[in-house]
Amino acid sequence: MALFFYRFSLLIYRFGATVLALFSPKARLFVKGRRGLIDKIRKELANNDAPIVWFHCASLGEFEQGRPIIEKFKSQFTNHKILLTFFSPSGYEVRKNYEHADYIFYLPWDSKSNARKFIDVVKPGIALFVKYEYWHFFIKTLKDRNIPIISTSSIFRPDQVYFKPYGW
């Protein structure tokens, strides 16, 4: 039942973003940035043969929290490629040319199909989510494929939604 509500909420969110994009430049970037995204990622990664580490940040604030980790990782593991995704245009548009990431994209919509396609294309060796970015289908796909997941800059308390019966 919780998964039904999750999917339904995403559907409503996606519909709302599409409608809002008619009036809001930020929402327009949000929607436009996801059009044909998996194919764009596939094309950009086509010639990559280096291991990929995937960092995901919701927005600019989360990026700033994860930035020292990205830069330290990049300096110590020079043979790895950094793939950075953002949920929000406020992160993506400001950091789309960030010099310490090899690939920078929006995060595709969280669906079973998109998660599988994304992971198939990116083939990350590890995924790092900054703060409270929990996308069910991406996390499930990573888990099903035994790809390690790290959550950084997260603080957990027993009263948070994650630990409620409806927080699954």
Backbone as ProteinMPNN parsed JSONL, in Angstrom:
{"seq_chain_A": "MALFFYRFSLLIYRFGATVLALFSPKARLFVKGRRGLIDKIRKELANNDAPIVWFHCASLGEFEQGRPIIEKFKSQFTNHKILLTFFSPSGYEVRKNYEHADYIFYLPWDSKSNARKFIDVVKPGIALFVKYEYWHFFIKTLKDRNIPIISTSSIFRPDQVYFKPYGW", "coords_chain_A": {"N_chain_A": [[0.823, -1.187, 0.0], [1.948, 1.232, 0.779], [3.813, 1.598, -1.254], [2.129, 2.049, -3.401], [1.094, 4.591, -2.704], [3.447, 6.036, -2.785], [4.18, 5.856, -5.514], [1.909, 7.1, -6.603], [2.129, 9.653, -5.483], [4.471, 10.53, -6.745], [3.56, 10.596, -9.368], [1.603, 12.624, -9.223], [3.297, 14.729, -8.48], [4.944, 14.881, -10.725], [3.06, 15.544, -12.71], [2.196, 17.997, -11.665], [4.597, 19.471, -11.822], [4.909, 19.569, -14.58], [2.694, 21.094, -15.367], [3.221, 23.444, -13.934], [5.529, 24.19, -15.238], [4.691, 25.582, -17.423], [4.465, 28.146, -16.548], [6.573, 28.801, -14.86], [9.995, 29.497, -14.949], [11.959, 28.002, -13.54], [10.65, 25.552, -13.004], [10.295, 24.798, -15.632], [12.925, 24.298, -16.446], [13.395, 22.119, -14.766], [11.613, 20.16, -15.803], [12.304, 20.08, -18.561], [14.997, 19.341, -18.369], [14.894, 16.639, -17.896], [13.945, 15.399, -20.13], [14.456, 12.913, -22.492], [16.605, 12.007, -21.064], [17.891, 9.559, -20.209], [18.85, 8.545, -22.647], [20.602, 10.6, -23.31], [22.482, 10.357, -21.251], [23.42, 7.773, -21.791], [24.657, 8.229, -24.262], [26.7, 10.075, -23.565], [28.258, 8.499, -21.875], [29.132, 6.477, -23.452], [31.754, 5.878, -24.407], [33.167, 5.458, -22.132], [35.349, 3.696, -20.011], [36.191, 3.571, -17.495], [35.895, 2.963, -13.926], [32.871, 3.988, -12.321], [31.725, 6.297, -9.928], [28.864, 7.18, -8.295], [27.453, 10.136, -7.273], [24.784, 11.637, -5.627], [22.846, 14.53, -5.234], [20.285, 16.49, -3.83], [19.983, 19.237, -4.252], [21.552, 22.491, -4.421], [22.452, 23.103, -1.787], [22.787, 20.562, -0.59], [24.705, 19.607, -2.312], [26.882, 21.249, -1.597], [27.385, 20.201, 0.914], [28.254, 17.652, 0.241], [30.396, 18.155, -1.379], [33.17, 18.326, -0.309], [33.662, 15.597, 0.032], [33.426, 14.572, -2.551], [35.562, 15.916, -3.795], [37.772, 15.01, -2.304], [37.598, 12.271, -2.806], [37.989, 12.273, -5.596], [40.613, 13.187, -5.738], [42.023, 11.109, -4.567], [41.315, 8.773, -5.909], [42.066, 8.618, -8.777], [41.674, 7.178, -11.085], [39.011, 6.709, -11.301], [35.759, 7.708, -12.446], [33.621, 10.427, -11.774], [30.229, 10.646, -11.4], [27.699, 12.893, -11.182], [24.543, 13.663, -9.93], [21.591, 15.689, -9.827], [18.542, 16.576, -8.241], [17.155, 18.962, -8.343], [16.841, 22.018, -10.264], [18.184, 24.175, -9.095], [20.526, 23.187, -8.079], [21.652, 21.743, -10.239], [21.79, 23.656, -12.405], [23.554, 25.58, -11.4], [25.856, 24.101, -10.885], [26.5, 22.6, -13.167], [28.825, 22.607, -14.602], [30.82, 21.766, -12.944], [34.101, 21.242, -11.999], [35.203, 18.956, -10.768], [33.655, 16.788, -11.259], [33.001, 14.269, -13.614], [30.814, 13.693, -15.152], [27.658, 15.205, -15.295], [24.311, 15.34, -14.43], [20.704, 15.685, -14.429], [18.69, 13.932, -12.041], [16.98, 11.125, -13.158], [13.373, 10.63, -13.279], [12.035, 8.834, -10.539], [11.382, 5.652, -11.099], [10.606, 2.204, -11.621], [11.455, 1.308, -14.136], [13.072, 3.489, -15.097], [15.052, 3.517, -13.108], [16.283, 1.015, -13.459], [17.216, 1.255, -16.125], [18.931, 3.487, -15.872], [20.874, 2.543, -14.02], [21.827, 0.387, -15.504], [23.065, 1.749, -17.616], [24.874, 3.551, -16.361], [26.318, 1.944, -14.553], [27.359, 2.049, -11.816], [29.958, 1.695, -9.372], [29.62, 2.238, -6.781], [27.245, 4.091, -4.847], [26.598, 7.304, -3.65], [24.544, 9.088, -1.604], [23.601, 12.281, -0.761], [22.589, 13.732, 2.202], [19.141, 13.634, 2.707], [18.175, 11.981, 0.539], [16.242, 9.756, -0.737], [15.286, 7.524, -2.925], [13.043, 5.296, -3.867], [12.979, 3.288, -6.039], [15.481, 3.58, -7.265], [17.196, 3.015, -5.11], [16.349, 0.412, -4.472], [17.006, -0.954, -6.839], [19.802, -0.626, -6.864], [20.393, -2.027, -4.507], [19.419, -4.605, -5.174], [21.3, -5.293, -7.05], [23.549, -5.501, -5.627], [25.134, -3.224, -5.248], [27.031, -1.039, -3.428], [25.646, 1.387, -1.175], [25.883, 4.589, 0.119], [24.95, 6.885, 2.557], [25.431, 10.201, 3.162], [26.061, 12.962, 5.374], [23.715, 12.759, 6.776], [21.308, 12.799, 9.341], [19.828, 10.828, 11.702], [16.884, 10.333, 13.547], [14.775, 8.779, 15.962], [12.121, 9.712, 15.748], [11.654, 10.444, 13.124], [10.074, 10.321, 9.855], [10.945, 8.093, 8.442], [11.048, 6.022, 10.23], [8.536, 5.504, 11.038], [5.458, 3.579, 10.974], [4.301, 3.999, 8.441], [6.443, 4.846, 7.01], [8.0, 2.982, 5.783]], "CA_chain_A": [[0.0, 0.0, 0.0], [2.846, 2.386, 0.843], [4.397, 1.763, -2.581], [1.082, 2.665, -4.213], [1.065, 6.014, -2.377], [4.705, 6.602, -3.276], [4.041, 6.008, -6.97], [0.862, 8.083, -6.848], [2.703, 10.964, -5.146], [5.389, 10.895, -7.828], [2.731, 10.918, -10.532], [1.04, 13.948, -8.959], [4.421, 15.665, -8.505], [5.356, 15.02, -12.122], [2.0, 16.286, -13.373], [2.266, 19.364, -11.164], [5.788, 20.113, -12.382], [4.645, 19.799, -16.0], [1.767, 22.236, -15.441], [3.944, 24.611, -13.432], [6.54, 24.551, -16.238], [4.09, 26.537, -18.348], [4.515, 29.475, -15.95], [7.766, 29.016, -14.055], [11.254, 29.122, -15.607], [12.634, 26.945, -12.779], [9.929, 24.303, -13.275], [10.563, 24.465, -17.031], [14.242, 23.652, -16.439], [13.195, 20.839, -14.076], [10.959, 19.228, -16.729], [13.116, 19.978, -19.779], [16.249, 18.649, -18.063], [14.665, 15.191, -17.815], [13.512, 14.879, -21.432], [15.479, 12.141, -23.19], [17.78, 11.996, -20.183], [18.611, 8.273, -20.224], [19.586, 8.481, -23.919], [21.71, 11.556, -23.208], [23.487, 9.742, -20.376], [23.997, 6.654, -22.56], [25.524, 8.808, -25.294], [27.89, 10.665, -22.941], [29.067, 7.464, -21.237], [29.373, 5.408, -24.435], [33.171, 5.528, -24.542], [33.8, 5.369, -20.812], [35.71, 2.359, -19.541], [36.666, 3.727, -16.114], [34.864, 2.743, -12.906], [32.081, 5.18, -12.018], [31.168, 6.505, -8.599], [27.701, 8.051, -8.465], [27.067, 11.018, -6.177], [23.508, 12.311, -5.883], [22.488, 15.625, -4.332], [18.986, 17.047, -4.177], [20.056, 20.623, -4.68], [22.838, 23.142, -4.2], [22.857, 22.971, -0.389], [23.285, 19.197, -0.388], [25.957, 19.525, -3.054], [27.938, 21.874, -0.797], [27.724, 19.265, 1.988], [28.965, 16.527, -0.345], [31.534, 18.622, -2.165], [34.485, 17.88, 0.19], [33.8, 14.148, -0.198], [33.678, 14.416, -3.99], [36.911, 16.39, -4.114], [38.732, 14.101, -1.684], [37.533, 11.022, -3.565], [38.595, 12.51, -6.906], [42.068, 13.323, -5.597], [42.615, 9.836, -4.152], [40.98, 7.695, -6.854], [42.156, 9.324, -10.051], [41.263, 6.314, -12.203], [37.55, 6.622, -11.282], [34.974, 8.835, -12.953], [32.567, 10.886, -10.872], [28.959, 11.016, -12.02], [26.959, 13.684, -10.212], [23.171, 13.973, -10.326], [20.814, 16.619, -9.015], [17.092, 16.541, -8.403], [16.644, 20.312, -8.539], [17.599, 22.931, -11.122], [19.041, 25.094, -8.339], [21.832, 22.541, -7.976], [22.165, 21.406, -11.565], [22.12, 24.825, -13.224], [24.713, 26.267, -10.833], [27.036, 23.231, -10.858], [26.572, 21.715, -14.34], [30.195, 22.622, -15.118], [31.703, 21.527, -11.8], [35.331, 20.651, -12.53], [35.602, 17.7, -10.135], [32.762, 15.708, -11.706], [33.205, 13.966, -15.032], [29.495, 13.698, -15.773], [26.677, 15.863, -14.43], [22.972, 15.22, -15.007], [19.553, 15.627, -13.537], [18.281, 12.577, -11.68], [15.731, 10.748, -13.84], [12.241, 10.349, -12.396], [12.161, 7.549, -9.855], [10.449, 4.592, -11.499], [11.315, 0.926, -11.761], [12.075, 1.29, -15.457], [14.159, 4.468, -15.146], [16.138, 3.088, -12.223], [17.006, -0.076, -14.12], [17.934, 1.791, -17.293], [20.004, 4.349, -15.386], [21.932, 1.7, -13.445], [22.398, -0.362, -16.632], [23.919, 2.644, -18.398], [25.938, 4.136, -15.537], [27.098, 0.867, -13.942], [28.186, 2.59, -10.729], [30.549, 0.755, -8.426], [29.103, 2.655, -5.484], [26.383, 5.274, -4.933], [26.591, 8.139, -2.444], [23.421, 10.01, -1.567], [23.885, 13.316, 0.228], [21.502, 14.163, 3.08], [17.954, 12.774, 2.796], [17.714, 11.636, -0.803], [15.894, 8.34, -0.772], [14.425, 7.246, -4.065], [12.751, 3.874, -3.692], [13.361, 2.39, -7.126], [16.935, 3.628, -7.433], [17.821, 2.289, -4.0], [16.029, -1.014, -4.614], [17.804, -1.48, -7.952], [21.186, -0.723, -6.383], [20.438, -3.121, -3.528], [19.247, -5.865, -5.898], [22.519, -5.565, -7.809], [24.659, -5.517, -4.666], [25.978, -2.042, -5.391], [27.01, -0.352, -2.128], [24.988, 2.686, -1.064], [26.305, 5.352, 1.287], [24.227, 8.12, 2.812], [26.322, 11.077, 3.904], [25.471, 14.183, 5.939], [22.366, 12.434, 7.238], [21.104, 12.657, 10.78], [18.615, 10.036, 11.912], [16.27, 10.352, 14.874], [13.66, 7.815, 16.014], [10.817, 10.295, 15.438], [11.541, 10.801, 11.715], [9.107, 9.584, 9.056], [11.522, 6.82, 8.001], [10.893, 5.005, 11.262], [7.1, 5.364, 11.335], [4.902, 2.439, 10.229], [4.042, 4.386, 7.062], [7.695, 5.285, 6.421], [8.599, 1.802, 5.151]], "C_chain_A": [[0.877, 1.264, 0.0], [3.463, 2.658, -0.525], [3.396, 2.404, -3.541], [1.057, 4.179, -3.972], [2.329, 6.723, -2.854], [4.598, 6.867, -4.775], [3.021, 7.088, -7.314], [1.383, 9.495, -6.564], [3.658, 11.441, -6.23], [4.631, 11.297, -9.087], [2.131, 12.317, -10.392], [2.137, 15.015, -9.048], [4.838, 15.943, -9.95], [4.339, 15.828, -12.915], [2.06, 17.765, -12.958], [3.447, 20.125, -11.733], [5.576, 20.46, -13.854], [3.718, 21.002, -16.188], [2.488, 23.517, -15.024], [4.981, 25.101, -14.443], [5.997, 25.529, -17.276], [4.258, 27.976, -17.86], [5.833, 29.814, -15.257], [9.035, 28.58, -14.795], [11.982, 27.986, -14.878], [11.969, 25.592, -13.025], [10.17, 23.855, -14.718], [11.921, 23.775, -17.156], [14.156, 22.25, -15.84], [12.63, 19.79, -15.037], [11.828, 18.999, -17.959], [14.401, 19.175, -19.553], [16.114, 17.14, -18.005], [14.207, 14.574, -19.137], [14.668, 14.158, -22.122], [16.734, 11.931, -22.367], [18.569, 10.69, -20.241], [19.426, 8.144, -21.514], [20.781, 9.428, -23.917], [22.835, 10.968, -22.36], [24.195, 8.615, -21.119], [25.01, 7.173, -23.581], [26.819, 9.357, -24.679], [28.813, 9.62, -22.324], [29.502, 6.359, -22.203], [30.829, 4.967, -24.505], [33.901, 5.409, -23.211], [34.13, 3.922, -20.468], [36.264, 2.401, -18.112], [35.541, 3.394, -15.138], [34.167, 4.071, -12.571], [31.599, 5.148, -10.58], [30.062, 7.539, -8.766], [27.422, 8.814, -7.177], [25.739, 11.659, -6.55], [23.22, 13.332, -4.793], [21.134, 16.173, -4.773], [19.161, 18.396, -4.851], [21.431, 21.187, -4.328], [23.338, 22.995, -2.763], [23.432, 21.603, -0.087], [24.605, 19.006, -1.133], [27.11, 20.094, -2.222], [28.337, 20.981, 0.377], [28.545, 18.094, 1.456], [30.239, 16.896, -1.077], [32.893, 18.188, -1.612], [34.722, 16.384, -0.036], [34.129, 13.883, -1.663], [35.126, 14.779, -4.302], [37.993, 15.498, -3.513], [38.774, 12.777, -2.453], [38.265, 11.181, -4.894], [40.113, 12.599, -6.804], [42.738, 11.998, -5.241], [42.372, 8.696, -5.132], [40.921, 8.276, -8.261], [41.728, 8.483, -11.255], [39.741, 6.136, -12.26], [36.932, 7.877, -11.888], [33.885, 9.149, -11.934], [31.356, 11.26, -11.714], [28.123, 11.678, -10.925], [25.558, 13.951, -10.744], [22.544, 14.92, -9.318], [19.335, 16.384, -9.266], [16.581, 17.903, -8.858], [17.493, 21.135, -9.509], [18.522, 23.866, -10.341], [20.413, 24.481, -8.076], [22.439, 22.33, -9.344], [22.632, 22.642, -12.337], [23.355, 25.566, -12.702], [25.981, 25.423, -10.977], [27.175, 22.309, -12.069], [27.951, 21.683, -14.995], [31.233, 22.412, -14.009], [32.91, 20.698, -12.23], [35.736, 19.313, -11.919], [34.669, 16.53, -10.463], [32.967, 15.513, -13.204], [31.911, 14.013, -15.821], [28.508, 14.319, -14.787], [25.33, 15.856, -15.139], [21.915, 15.51, -13.951], [19.346, 14.168, -13.154], [17.019, 12.25, -12.455], [14.611, 10.544, -12.816], [12.4, 8.968, -11.796], [11.027, 6.619, -10.274], [11.278, 3.326, -11.645], [12.095, 0.896, -13.076], [13.262, 2.257, -15.54], [15.339, 4.052, -14.281], [16.959, 1.986, -12.882], [17.826, 0.427, -15.298], [19.141, 2.62, -16.858], [21.17, 3.515, -14.859], [22.596, 0.857, -14.533], [23.402, 0.49, -17.409], [25.12, 3.115, -17.585], [26.875, 3.074, -14.967], [27.976, 1.377, -12.79], [28.754, 1.481, -9.852], [30.05, 1.012, -7.015], [28.235, 3.891, -5.714], [26.41, 6.006, -3.599], [25.46, 9.157, -2.553], [23.682, 11.003, -0.442], [22.585, 13.774, 0.886], [20.34, 13.178, 3.012], [17.377, 12.466, 1.416], [17.47, 10.14, -0.88], [14.858, 8.122, -1.845], [14.253, 5.734, -4.144], [13.309, 2.988, -4.801], [14.855, 2.425, -7.413], [17.625, 2.821, -6.334], [17.558, 0.789, -4.103], [16.865, -1.64, -5.723], [19.265, -1.623, -7.547], [21.334, -1.906, -5.427], [20.344, -4.485, -4.226], [20.503, -6.267, -6.671], [23.772, -5.55, -6.934], [25.651, -4.376, -4.87], [25.892, -1.277, -4.072], [26.38, 1.037, -2.218], [25.466, 3.346, 0.223], [25.432, 6.6, 1.374], [25.13, 9.0, 3.656], [25.584, 12.34, 4.34], [24.032, 13.961, 6.403], [22.357, 12.305, 8.751], [19.784, 11.921, 10.967], [18.18, 10.104, 13.366], [15.074, 9.413, 14.849], [12.301, 8.393, 15.615], [10.651, 10.682, 13.967], [10.598, 9.852, 10.973], [9.629, 8.202, 8.634], [11.244, 5.68, 8.976], [9.445, 4.845, 11.732], [6.578, 4.146, 10.561], [4.646, 2.753, 8.75], [5.321, 4.838, 6.334], [8.432, 4.199, 5.66], [10.005, 2.027, 4.702]], "O_chain_A": [[0.579, 2.237, -0.693], [3.62, 3.815, -0.917], [3.774, 3.209, -4.392], [1.006, 4.959, -4.923], [2.279, 7.878, -3.277], [4.891, 7.967, -5.244], [3.246, 7.897, -8.214], [1.106, 10.424, -7.323], [3.657, 12.617, -6.592], [5.024, 12.232, -9.786], [2.151, 13.101, -11.34], [1.923, 16.08, -9.626], [5.054, 17.09, -10.34], [4.712, 16.697, -13.703], [1.982, 18.66, -13.799], [3.318, 21.296, -12.089], [6.009, 21.514, -14.319], [3.94, 21.829, -17.072], [2.373, 24.547, -15.689], [5.278, 26.295, -14.498], [6.769, 26.226, -17.935], [4.2, 28.916, -18.654], [6.165, 30.988, -15.089], [9.142, 27.429, -15.22], [12.556, 27.106, -15.52], [12.658, 24.594, -13.233], [10.241, 22.656, -14.99], [12.058, 22.789, -17.881], [14.77, 21.31, -16.347], [13.115, 18.659, -15.077], [12.063, 17.857, -18.354], [14.838, 18.426, -20.427], [17.117, 16.429, -18.058], [14.095, 13.352, -19.244], [15.738, 14.736, -22.313], [17.81, 11.701, -22.918], [19.798, 10.718, -20.315], [20.568, 7.684, -21.48], [21.84, 9.104, -24.453], [24.008, 11.073, -22.719], [25.422, 8.512, -21.081], [26.092, 6.607, -23.735], [27.905, 9.129, -25.21], [30.024, 9.83, -22.257], [30.172, 5.41, -21.796], [31.099, 3.774, -24.65], [35.124, 5.274, -23.18], [33.292, 3.032, -20.616], [36.744, 1.394, -17.591], [34.366, 3.527, -15.478], [34.796, 5.129, -12.542], [31.133, 4.124, -10.079], [30.282, 8.625, -9.302], [27.185, 8.219, -6.126], [25.582, 12.167, -7.66], [23.33, 13.046, -3.601], [20.877, 16.302, -5.97], [18.562, 18.666, -5.892], [22.35, 20.445, -3.983], [24.531, 22.784, -2.547], [24.451, 21.491, 0.595], [25.509, 18.328, -0.646], [28.183, 19.496, -2.149], [29.494, 20.994, 0.796], [29.435, 17.597, 2.146], [31.068, 16.032, -1.362], [33.719, 17.713, -2.391], [35.854, 15.96, -0.269], [35.0, 13.072, -1.978], [35.827, 14.037, -4.991], [39.02, 15.257, -4.147], [39.847, 12.234, -2.717], [39.066, 10.326, -5.273], [40.821, 12.133, -7.696], [43.902, 11.787, -5.581], [43.154, 7.746, -5.176], [39.848, 8.403, -8.85], [41.452, 9.026, -12.325], [39.234, 5.482, -13.171], [37.515, 8.96, -11.845], [33.309, 8.253, -11.317], [31.447, 12.085, -12.624], [27.876, 11.086, -9.874], [25.397, 14.411, -11.875], [22.904, 14.952, -8.141], [18.93, 16.035, -10.375], [15.665, 17.977, -9.677], [18.712, 20.971, -9.57], [19.541, 24.306, -10.874], [21.376, 25.219, -7.868], [23.592, 22.686, -9.588], [23.745, 22.665, -12.862], [24.119, 26.121, -13.492], [27.067, 25.971, -11.17], [27.907, 21.322, -11.998], [28.217, 20.832, -15.844], [32.382, 22.835, -14.135], [32.764, 19.595, -12.755], [36.548, 18.599, -12.509], [34.88, 15.412, -9.992], [33.089, 16.478, -13.958], [31.906, 14.333, -17.01], [28.519, 14.0, -13.598], [25.209, 16.296, -16.282], [22.197, 15.571, -12.754], [19.784, 13.269, -13.872], [16.066, 13.027, -12.417], [14.872, 10.313, -11.636], [12.849, 8.039, -12.467], [9.879, 6.778, -9.861], [12.5, 3.38, -11.777], [13.26, 0.5, -13.107], [14.337, 1.878, -16.004], [16.493, 4.215, -14.677], [18.189, 2.025, -12.863], [18.993, 0.066, -15.451], [20.234, 2.474, -17.404], [22.322, 3.76, -15.216], [23.806, 0.637, -14.487], [24.46, 0.004, -17.81], [26.252, 3.081, -18.067], [28.087, 3.281, -14.906], [29.188, 1.162, -12.787], [28.106, 0.459, -9.623], [30.057, 0.122, -6.165], [28.46, 4.648, -6.658], [26.261, 5.391, -2.544], [25.425, 9.976, -3.472], [23.951, 10.611, 0.693], [21.623, 14.15, 0.216], [20.543, 11.986, 3.242], [16.188, 12.685, 1.179], [18.401, 9.358, -1.068], [13.694, 8.491, -1.691], [15.192, 4.998, -4.446], [14.037, 2.035, -4.522], [15.437, 1.4, -7.769], [18.533, 2.036, -6.608], [18.454, -0.015, -3.848], [17.379, -2.746, -5.559], [19.897, -2.634, -7.854], [22.282, -2.685, -5.529], [21.097, -5.404, -3.906], [20.733, -7.452, -6.916], [24.898, -5.583, -7.431], [26.856, -4.546, -4.686], [24.799, -0.907, -3.643], [26.558, 1.759, -3.2], [25.453, 2.729, 1.288], [25.208, 7.283, 0.375], [25.551, 8.602, 4.742], [24.59, 12.727, 3.726], [23.23, 14.894, 6.413], [23.287, 11.767, 9.352], [18.749, 12.344, 10.452], [18.984, 9.955, 14.286], [14.425, 9.27, 13.813], [11.418, 7.648, 15.189], [9.6, 11.203, 13.594], [10.359, 8.726, 11.411], [8.851, 7.259, 8.487], [11.212, 4.513, 8.586], [9.17, 4.138, 12.701], [7.203, 3.729, 9.586], [4.762, 1.869, 7.902], [5.265, 5.177, 5.152], [9.402, 4.489, 4.96], [10.63, 1.12, 4.154]]}, "name": "protein", "num_of_chains": 1, "seq": "MALFFYRFSLLIYRFGATVLALFSPKARLFVKGRRGLIDKIRKELANNDAPIVWFHCASLGEFEQGRPIIEKFKSQFTNHKILLTFFSPSGYEVRKNYEHADYIFYLPWDSKSNARKFIDVVKPGIALFVKYEYWHFFIKTLKDRNIPIISTSSIFRPDQVYFKPYGW"}
